[in-house]
Amino acid sequence: MDDPARRSFGALAHRNFRLFFLGQGVSLIGTWMQNIAQGWLVLELTNSPFYVGLVSALGSLGVLLLTLYAGVLVDRTNKHRLVILTQSLSMLPAFALALLVWSGTVAVWHVAALAAFLGVVNAFDIPARQAFIVDLVGKEDLMNAIALNSSAFNAARVIGPAMAGVLIGALGVGACFFVNGVSYLAVIAGLLAMRLPPYTRGPRTGSVWAGLSEAVAFIRGDRRVSALVLLMALFSVFGFPYFVIMPVFARDVLHRGAAGYGLMMTAVGIGALSGALAVAALDRRIRKGPTLIAAGGSFGLLLVAFGLSKVYLVSVALLALTGATMIVNNALTNATIQAIVPDALRGRVMGFYSFVFVGLAPFGSLQMGALAERIGPSAAVALGGAATALAVGAAVWRVPALRRTA
């Protein structure tokens, strides 16, 4: 008899993915704790929404500059070893920030420099991890694995901010940075415990530029892929940066402290976790194109409503709905692109995906921080949501094939 749980969560039948999933789950809790602590620390050091946006932008600058090259490297190297290296390097800024805070010597330039270093590491880590998932589960369970990976990310988004709010109040931001550093040991241990077939180096044909040109030709040759990549770029610049000014929104618009800020981020995580688990449970029964279009458009409209809200509990509820629609859109976009791309181009295409998803975030962070300082955080977030919803509508009109993508 066919087991419904096996159909819904088939990726967990793979031992290597279970190790990856559990290790990532622990590590991501620490990552979210650091994200919360970093934003709060910068706001305390500078009292400036612009600097909060600037530090966030520097954290993505390395992805902007290096991830396209990293995609070529991913296609030409052992992804397992590369992910172990990048995760190990990611520990260093966390422990450094903890030491600087506890010694009382931390300055905003320290936070900015360490965020920039982590961005360089992430330029290689993100496309490597994205392309590595198919090696753990195969194509049959790929969408399920992506959804489950998103659920781990967003379960951490629920737990991490809540823990960060408590720790910041009790022990200060340094404790969040230290816990994040320790949490990387879980994912590294999981990666080392995997049993994978021996790596076989493929032929290295052509230059880096030739490899990138081949990926660009593929993206341009499929209107669905090019539309999704462009949409993700617009989301990264206008939609997702609302995260950057959450500390400002919590303190100046909704008049809450660190605990209230943590609850707001937790609400996003609860919604996103619900959306990710829904995608994982429904799996092959979802029509990817129509669902991601509905989720993307709803995300933009909900962001407008959140930007205009002045009532804390209403804002928290809207953030939960925003998180759900955002993750459904993101998971289905990722799964759709990976289902279409051939294996030989996977690292490069996911490098482009990472470039627009994370690499363009500096532009989004800077424009959101600058706009919030000029016209206020409420108007800045609402304008970003409106731009996102309009972009989805334009994509549906220009590329009808998206609506028919199963």
Beta strands, then each sheet from edge to edge (+ up, - down):
end
